[in-house]
Amino acid sequence: MAALIFDLDGTLVDTVYAHVFSWQRALAEAGMAVDGWRIHRRIGMSGGLFTRAVARELGREISPAEAEALQQRHGELFQEFLPERRVLPGAVELLRFLRAQGISHGIATSGRRPEIDASLEALGVGVETLVVERGDVLRAKPAPDLFLNCQRRLGVGVDECFVVGDAVWDLLAARRARMLSIGLLSGGYGQDELTRAGAFRVYNDPAELHASLDELGILP
Amino acid sequence: MAALIFDLDGTLVDTVYAHVFSWQRALAEAGMAVDGWRIHRRIGMSGGLFTRAVARELGREISPAEAEALQQRHGELFQEFLPERRVLPGAVELLRFLRAQGISHGIATSGRRPEIDASLEALGVGVETLVVERGDVLRAKPAPDLFLNCQRRLGVGVDECFVVGDAVWDLLAARRARMLSIGLLSGGYGQDELTRAGAFRVYNDPAELHASLDELGILP
């Protein structure tokens, strides 16, 4: 029987645009001008990879201390811009359905506790749900570690797992983990970008995924 | 000789993500929850069309007074979130080059004065440059009126005009105006979305467009 492994930001909670904007402001305050669309296309990587990509783009080094300060400031601005987490349509209902049906599932995110706690709370996810976060693995997406860690702890086979994500980093990490993947438009990527990155289906949001579970062979 | 007609937000100035986020907050304050990605994909329409699309999505009417209040609040939040306008890479240099070479060009935006004044100032655009704004025409994008108005005032033929824009609304309006169009990724759409909407070339940003003018037959 199949299992679902979910990304968090942009997949279950509507946080991508707040992340983009918080990163852009944090970088600008530090004198680093980065285009909004380039930040958008890098959300979902670990913060460490993200700052390295920014450094390459700016053509200068970002020291570990600078990177730490940027992440800190990003977190503050994110909290200021988006004091309440908004779940994406159908996310709460889909997770509730999976629990009720006893279908294996987990959340695997490049985010960290305690920053992700508000999102998990808004989703109605408690201790019964497996959540793998950045601190649990050595390498974040697009490395496969988060998804493989989640799969092992769910106790299912790699070829039984469907990854659900909104970013190409989720889909690339799924390929590297040899899992099938499903793309959601709710993170602001285009349909073709997700398909080309490996998604075998693309839906608008968790609500449309929920209504399409029979297409995926996930329902018992 | 060819002429270039530019969109403004997302094409010459890096304002799309601030617009998305300001709209989302303004709508949320009014009790209307709309996903970030759905707002993103509608930036560049006139505010009137935008609120109508939102109303359809929410399945309720938005009265003219409510729409006016939303636009007002969006403008306030936009100013608060993005006090300084940032030009996109190469935008200032491209416009300066076009002026120096005497290549016909103009800006045609769904935005309005005085809200767009800060962007024009940041771009170094003065009274010598033709700017067509929302108030100059009856219908905004994706209607062709803004581009046709700009073309007539430039005194060039429709088939001499290249529209440069970041949103599918620019590219659809260009098709309806029977003009060729060029897409830029700097507004956060994917390359395929722009190509499918009619762009015959897609570049990252104004800098890459500038470096590619010889591909377009624009240089004398």
Interface residues (C-beta under 8 A of the other chain):
Chain A: D14 V16 Y17 A18 V20 F21 Q24 A28 A33 D35 G36 W37 I39 H40 F81 R86 L88 P89 L185 S186 G187 G188 Y189 G190 Q191 D192 E193 D205
Chain B: D14 V16 Y17 A18 V20 F21 Q24 A28 A33 D35 G36 W37 I39 H40 F81 R86 L88 P89 L185 S186 G187 G188 Y189 G190 Q191 D192 E193 D205
